[in-house]
Amino acid sequence: MTPTTDQQTTTRTTDPHPWRPTRRRLTDTLLTALAPVAACSVALGALTTWVATGRAGDPARIEVTAGRVFLPYGDTRDTAAFFRITNSGDADDRLVRVSSPGVGGEVTLGRHRTTGAGAAYRDPVDSAAVPAHGSLTMSPHGLDVILRAGARWELGDPVPFTLHFRRSGPVRVEAIVVSPGDVRASP
């Protein structure tokens, strides 16, 4: 038996259409779309911050050369070491610490200064800037590494150092023990 036209019409009008949007379907669709939009917004914000702080592009590329350490003279073992630090990258970096297993005691960064009366003294330094596409050359008249010499150092001995940079991390290098009056002492 076939349904009459009145029965078909009644059935059709009382059943909701499967394609018809309901409040629940709209809410579910909105929540489903919101998750990827929120994730993209967070990623875009992080990338914008990364670019704005100068960390995008080529990172700092640090090379440390010309390591020299003065052989102490007299009755003191306090001395200084010097390096040439080159940054060929697009981002600035900072030398934040220097360490050495071949040194007795603490290793610190310092800056040699003179007063108006000609007296000299050293200021401790927390860190030193190494600009992008630039260099930092340590010297006895400026920035240096202050340390206590090993008991058996001799001229020409290699002394291991690790220079720690904020962005580039640690760089291991050797400094050669030289006489303070040696012209090769300046890097």
Disulfide bonds with the S-S distance in Angstrom:
none
